[in-house]
Amino acid sequence: MIQRIITAVLALALFLPFVIVGGIPFSFAIYILSTISLYELLKMKKIQMVSIPGLVSILLLWILLIPSSHIIVLGNIHISKLEVALLGVLLFLTYTVITKNRFSFDDVGFSLLSVMYIGIGFYYFIETRALGLEFIVFALLVIWATDTGAYFIGKAIGKNKLWPEISPNKTIEGFFGGILCALAVSIVFEMVMPIVHSYVIVALITIFLSVFGQVGDLVESALKRHYHVKDSGQILPGHGGILDRFDSLLFVLPLLHFMLVLF
């Protein structure tokens, strides 16, 4: 526990300045974090980053991450992100022929889905920060409150397993405890720094994000269990990899962005 706390504090101290500053420094940090996350995910499938599929995946990821404020970069060469993705599909499929199916159709699907999963989540990290610092802080607080509440309430009174086949330590009591803690934190946040000027809407958004944040965590747990790995990486002692720490946010940030546009 002490190691986890120390790692969390140091990681927060390194990451928060980029969140506060925003702009190009923040985008640069997101590019680094997303690239590490993609490496961790591809490694589960034993796809090397320094390989044709790995390099194509990185290139597709970096293009997908281009913020809407800088999309003119692609506009100047008259190409869209969708067209780049289609080109990537053709390159991957061609590589299956070149390697005589050592790099299979399944590997193509895994690589493309990995790029989409990582890329879309981190892309909306950049886009949500562009909307304002308060929205990123709100998302982070909701996830941290959910994780903290689920852990401590689940440890204190949790008796009914939530999904033992995927994550044996999570409980139904912890699941709802996480939502309640997130609600408490978000209501206080709305008092101090309003984001939608409605406690009812904030509560609805929080419940939605808290639920899907926990779903995001379960998705990564299912991935690790399927590929027989304990953690996505070892870069964060006591926590695992970057993907282990950002799995919930990869679900929450796109949903938060859509809901902010909706409301």
C-alpha positions in Angstrom: 0.0 0.0 0.0 2.8 2.4 0.9 4.5 1.8 -2.5 1.2 2.4 -4.3 0.7 5.7 -2.5 4.2 6.9 -3.2 3.9 6.0 -6.9 0.5 7.7 -7.2 1.8 10.9 -5.6 4.9 11.0 -7.8 2.9 10.2 -10.9 0.4 12.9 -10.1 3.1 15.4 -9.4 4.6 14.7 -12.9 1.3 14.6 -14.8 -0.7 17.5 -13.2 1.6 20.3 -14.5 0.8 19.2 -18.1 -2.9 19.0 -17.3 -2.8 22.6 -15.9 -0.7 24.1 -18.7 -2.7 22.3 -21.5 -2.0 23.1 -25.1 0.9 21.5 -26.9 2.7 20.3 -23.7 -0.4 18.4 -22.6 -0.9 16.9 -26.1 2.8 15.9 -26.1 2.3 14.1 -22.7 -0.8 12.4 -24.1 1.1 11.2 -27.1 3.7 9.6 -24.8 1.2 8.0 -22.5 -0.9 6.6 -25.4 2.1 5.2 -27.1 3.2 3.4 -24.0 -0.4 2.1 -23.5 -0.4 0.8 -27.1 2.9 -0.9 -26.5 1.5 -2.6 -23.4 -1.6 -3.8 -25.2 0.2 -5.1 -28.3 2.7 -6.9 -26.0 -0.3 -9.0 -24.6 -0.7 -10.4 -28.2 3.1 -10.7 -28.6 3.2 -8.1 -31.3 6.5 -6.2 -31.2 6.5 -2.4 -31.4 9.7 -2.5 -33.5 8.0 -4.4 -36.4 5.9 -3.6 -39.4 2.6 -4.1 -37.6 3.9 -2.2 -34.5 5.2 0.7 -36.5 2.0 0.9 -38.6 -0.1 0.8 -35.4 2.0 3.7 -33.9 1.6 5.8 -37.0 -2.2 5.2 -37.1 -2.4 6.1 -33.4 -0.5 9.3 -33.8 -2.7 10.4 -36.7 -5.8 9.5 -34.7 -4.6 11.6 -31.8 -4.2 14.8 -33.9 -6.5 17.4 -32.1 -9.3 19.0 -33.9 -7.5 22.3 -33.5 -4.6 21.0 -35.6 -6.6 18.9 -38.1 -5.5 21.3 -40.8 -2.3 19.2 -40.8 -4.3 16.5 -42.7 -6.4 19.0 -44.5 -3.3 20.4 -46.3 -2.8 17.0 -47.9 -6.5 16.5 -48.6 -6.9 13.3 -46.5 -9.1 12.5 -43.5 -8.5 10.3 -40.5 -10.9 7.7 -41.9 -9.0 7.5 -45.1 -5.7 7.0 -43.2 -7.4 4.2 -41.2 -8.5 2.5 -44.4 -5.0 2.7 -45.7 -3.8 1.1 -42.5 -6.2 -1.8 -43.0 -4.9 -2.4 -46.5 -1.3 -2.3 -45.2 -2.1 -4.8 -42.4 -3.9 -7.1 -44.8 -1.1 -7.0 -47.3 1.3 -7.9 -44.5 -0.7 -11.1 -43.8 0.1 -12.2 -47.4 3.8 -11.2 -47.2 4.2 -13.1 -43.9 2.2 -16.1 -45.3 -0.3 -15.7 -42.4 2.3 -15.6 -39.6 0.7 -12.2 -39.0 -2.9 -13.4 -39.3 -6.3 -11.8 -39.8 -6.8 -12.1 -36.1 -3.6 -10.1 -35.5 -4.9 -7.4 -37.9 -8.2 -7.1 -36.0 -6.4 -7.0 -32.7 -4.0 -4.3 -33.9 -6.7 -2.1 -35.4 -9.0 -2.4 -32.3 -6.1 -1.6 -30.0 -5.4 1.6 -32.0 -9.0 2.6 -31.8 -9.4 1.7 -28.1 -6.3 3.6 -27.1 -6.5 6.3 -29.7 -10.2 7.4 -29.2 -9.8 7.4 -25.4 -6.7 9.6 -25.4 -7.9 11.7 -28.2 -10.8 12.8 -26.1 -8.4 13.5 -23.2 -7.0 16.2 -25.5 -10.4 17.4 -26.7 -11.9 17.5 -23.2 -8.9 19.5 -21.9 -9.4 22.0 -24.8 -12.9 22.6 -23.5 -11.5 23.7 -20.1 -9.4 22.6 -17.2 -12.4 22.1 -15.0 -13.8 19.3 -17.2 -10.6 17.2 -17.0 -10.4 17.8 -13.2 -14.0 16.7 -12.9 -13.4 13.5 -14.8 -10.3 12.7 -12.8 -12.1 13.3 -9.5 -15.1 11.2 -10.5 -12.8 8.3 -11.4 -10.6 8.6 -8.3 -13.6 8.9 -6.1 -15.2 5.9 -7.7 -12.0 3.8 -7.4 -11.4 4.9 -3.8 -15.1 4.3 -2.7 -15.3 0.9 -4.5 -12.0 -0.2 -2.8 -12.7 0.8 0.8 -16.5 0.2 0.8 -16.0 -3.2 -0.9 -13.2 -4.1 1.6 -15.4 -3.0 4.6 -18.8 -4.5 3.7 -18.4 -6.3 0.3 -19.8 -9.8 0.4 -21.3 -10.3 -3.1 -18.9 -10.7 -6.0 -19.5 -8.4 -8.9 -17.9 -10.5 -11.7 -15.6 -13.1 -10.2 -14.7 -14.6 -13.5 -13.1 -11.4 -14.6 -12.1 -9.5 -11.4 -12.5 -11.7 -8.3 -11.9 -8.9 -5.8 -14.6 -6.5 -7.0 -17.9 -6.6 -5.1 -21.4 -5.4 -5.8 -21.3 -3.3 -2.6 -18.0 -1.8 -3.8 -19.6 -1.0 -7.2 -22.4 1.0 -5.7 -20.1 2.5 -3.0 -17.9 3.9 -5.7 -20.9 5.5 -7.4 -22.0 7.1 -4.1 -18.5 8.5 -3.4 -18.3 9.9 -6.9 -21.7 11.6 -6.5 -20.6 13.2 -3.2 -17.4 14.5 -4.8 -19.1 15.8 -8.0 -21.8 17.7 -6.0 -19.1 19.4 -4.0 -17.2 20.1 -7.2 -20.3 21.6 -8.8 -20.6 24.0 -5.8 -17.1 25.2 -6.2 -16.6 25.0 -9.9 -19.9 24.6 -11.9 -19.6 22.7 -15.1 -23.3 22.5 -16.2 -25.1 24.7 -13.5 -27.5 21.9 -12.6 -27.1 19.5 -9.7 -29.5 17.1 -11.3 -27.6 16.9 -14.6 -24.2 16.7 -12.7 -25.6 13.8 -10.7 -26.8 12.0 -13.8 -23.5 12.6 -15.6 -21.6 11.3 -12.6 -23.6 8.1 -12.2 -23.2 7.4 -15.9 -19.4 8.1 -15.8 -18.9 6.2 -12.6 -20.7 3.1 -14.0 -18.8 3.2 -17.3 -15.5 4.0 -15.6 -15.9 0.7 -13.7 -16.9 -1.0 -16.9 -13.6 0.3 -18.5 -11.7 -1.2 -15.6 -13.4 -4.6 -16.1 -12.7 -4.5 -19.8 -9.0 -4.3 -19.2 -9.2 -6.9 -16.5 -10.9 -9.2 -19.0 -8.2 -8.5 -21.5 -5.4 -9.3 -19.0 -7.2 -12.5 -17.9 -7.7 -13.6 -21.5 -4.0 -13.1 -22.4 -2.8 -14.4 -19.0 -1.0 -11.3 -17.8 -1.2 -9.9 -14.3 -0.5 -6.2 -15.2 -0.3 -4.4 -18.5 3.2 -3.2 -17.6 5.6 -2.5 -14.7 6.3 1.2 -15.3 4.3 2.2 -12.2 5.5 0.2 -9.1 2.5 -1.1 -7.2 0.1 0.0 -10.0 1.3 -1.9 -13.1 1.3 -0.2 -16.4 0.0 3.0 -17.9 -3.0 1.2 -19.3 -3.8 -0.1 -15.8 -4.1 3.5 -14.6 -6.0 4.9 -17.5 -8.4 2.1 -18.4 -11.4 3.8 -16.8 -10.6 7.2 -18.4 -10.4 5.7 -21.8 -14.2 5.0 -21.4 -15.1 8.0 -19.4 -13.5 10.9 -21.4 -15.3 10.2 -24.8 -18.6 9.8 -22.9 -18.1 12.9 -20.9 -17.3 14.9 -24.1 -20.4 13.6 -25.8 -22.6 14.4 -22.7 -21.2 17.9 -22.4 -22.1 18.6 -26.0 -25.5 17.1 -25.4 -26.2 19.2 -22.3 
